[in-house]
Amino acid sequence: MLCKLHKLAGLLVCLLAGGLVAPRSARADGAVYAMTNALGKNEIIVYHRASNGKLKLRQRIATGGGGSGIQLDPGDSLGSQGSLLLDSRSGRLFAVNTETRSNNPLDGQDVGDCQQGTISSFQVNRYGQLNLVDRIPSGGLFPNSLTVDRNLLYVLNAGGPGLNPFCGVGPNITGFKVSQSGNIRRFFNATMPIDPGTSPGNFLDCDPGNAPFSTEEFRCGLNPPAFPRSPAQIGFTPDKQKLVVTVKGTNTIYVFPLSRNGRPTSPSLTQVGNPFQPTPFGFAFAKTYDSSKSYLLVTEPFGATSTIPAPSASAVSSFEIGNDGALTTITQSLPNGQTTSCWIAIAPSGKYAYVSNNGGSTISSYQIGSDGSLTLLASVAAQANKPNDLAIVYEDGKSFLYVLNSGDGTVGAYQIGNDGSLTSLGSVGGLPSDDGAQGLAAY
């Protein structure tokens, strides 16, 4: 068991000013985890993280399941944030396996497959290396995001969009219980549906990756789902009393209040921005210094535009969540001048947010006010290569940002300055290049 593993993977980031740090006696430096999402054989790549933030490849380990490969866009193969999750309390790592079949003839006429996805559970040893503990069905199609609180794990199953899904199951969230050993079992009566909306004609049914946003290429079916339309992320609120889910296709943010035993109840739905434009994607929470309030920051790959593609139109919004789950907008759709901003992580200081722009191969930065308001810090804070997931680590007064570069199969490392600036520490390979790698976590 790792003592107080510090997980800041851009899935659900709840920060105090100083961050959480594992005592040096409890670990040997740190680790960064990246997922290949390879079709038929998904793997986790483990990198040793030195105290100066630099990485070295240490381990490759199979999840026991299969990923989606490039059945969707190769730079955004899962259409989600949070597909790889590090539990800071227990020293466990969780990964999704879409289990989509390699023989899907996604040629514009077929419906994909009805194969249920799975979740893999790993134990993390004191050196950061992994041991596979368990793998179980996810309770739906195309699992793409995870969140955990102690022994309660939830997955977002994004596959099967449509009013009458071919596979007989639509998108949902499903709960599980995790034992001390890392074994997972289904948490019964803890499943709730997610409505991806009605696609206009055949548009946004599915994307095989040949020509993103081309109408003809979105007709291949329901599993895998179209990434501009599908649900994108699930996460606990900082008080652990609610679950948040973003749905791109309907521009909707779901907030599920949880019962005393942790089961989701009827959600509060907030439609943000233009209801005809898919927008909300990744999110993270930032707390005030006294932890009295927390704010929800959400990326918007298509900003406030009315059509796609939408180059240089991405944005970020911030919200406050009420006790009833209703959202109050603080900053609405603050543009960054970049393309397809989808993933977000927050610096340990709580002052800065970083957004990866997959279409523009850049990282943007925002400053977070004490009231949750946003200011664009740098449209281009750093260069990257088709970046997707982000992870942040704090150790001995230093903060490091890591990004999965799907374009060249590397993990890029940056040191975060006191002013929010990024200094490159180089990158290390080990992932497939332009071949669907997605999912990142670190401590």
C-alpha positions, 0 to 999 in steps of 0.5 A: 500500500502506498501512503497518500499517493498524490493523484492529479490526473485531470479527472477530478482534481480537489486541491489544497494550497499545499497539495498532498504528498507521500512521505519519502519513506513510503515511496521511491520517487514517483511514477507516471502511468500511460495507457496504450488503448491498443486494439485487442491488447491494452497495456499500461506503460509505467515510467519512473519519475525522478525527483527532478520530474524526468521520466524513464520507462520501467514496466509494461503490463497488460490489462487483460483486456482490449482497447479501441485502437484507432476505431475512433480518431487516433488522437482522441481514441476514447473521446473522454477524460479519466480512462486511467485512474490512480486511487491516492488512498489505497495505492490502486490503479484502474483502467478501462478496456472498451473490448471493441472487436478488431473485425468491426467493418466500420465502412459507413454501413455497419453498427459496430459490435455489442461487446461489453467493456471491462475494468482492470484493477492493479495494485501499486507497489512502493516502487510504482510498479503494477500487479494486475488484480482483477478484471470485470465487465463494466456494465455497458458498452465502451467504458471511457471514464472512471472515478473513485472514493474509498471503496466506491468506484463508478464507470461511465459507459459511453457506447450505445447512443441513440433512442433505440440502440442496436445493442439494447443498451444505452450510455450509463453510469454504473457503480462497483465496490472495491475490496482492500485487495483490489478486487471489484464487484458490482454495486447493485441498483447503482446504475443510471442512464445517460441520454446522448440525444438524438443525432440529426439524421445519420450525423454523429452516429460513429466516427471510424477515424478516417475523416473526423467531422465528415458526415459520411464518416459518422454512419458506422454505428453505435459502438464505438460511439461518435466522440463529438457526441458521446458522454465524456467524463464522470467524477465525484464532487470534492465533498463526495456527495454527488457525481458529475457527468459531461455529455458532449452531444446535448451540451449537458452536464449531469449532477447526480446526488448520492444517497447515504449508501452511495447510490446515484439518484435523479440528476440535475441537468444543466444545458450549457452554451448552444444546445445544437453544438456538442461542447462540454468535455473534460473537467476538474475541480479547484478549491479555495485556499480555505476549502470552503468552496470548490469550482467546476472547470469544464473544457469546450472543444468547440467553444460557442460555435454553431458548426463543426469543425471549429478551428481555433474556437475552443474555450473553458467555462467555470461553474459553482455547484449548488446543494441541489446540483444546479450549476451557476455560471461564473465564467462562460466559454472563455476562448483560448484561440486553440483547436479541440481543447478537451483535457484539463488539470489544475496546478497544486497551488489552485491558481492555474489550469492547463488545457491540452489542445489536441487539434492544435498540438498545444497546451493553454493555461488559465489563471483561476481567481479566488471566486472561480473566475478565469483569465487566459494566461497563455494561449500557447503555454507549451508545444505538444504533439496531438496531446490528450490526457494530463497529470500533475504531481507536486513534490518538495516544493516543485510541481510537474505537468505531464501530457500524453502526446498521442501523435508521437507516442511519448509522455511530455514533462514540464515544470510549472513555474510560480507564475504558471509558466511551463518549462519543458523537461523533455519527453520519453517514448514507449507508446504507440505513435498516432495509434490511439494511446490515451489515459494518464495518471501520476504521483 
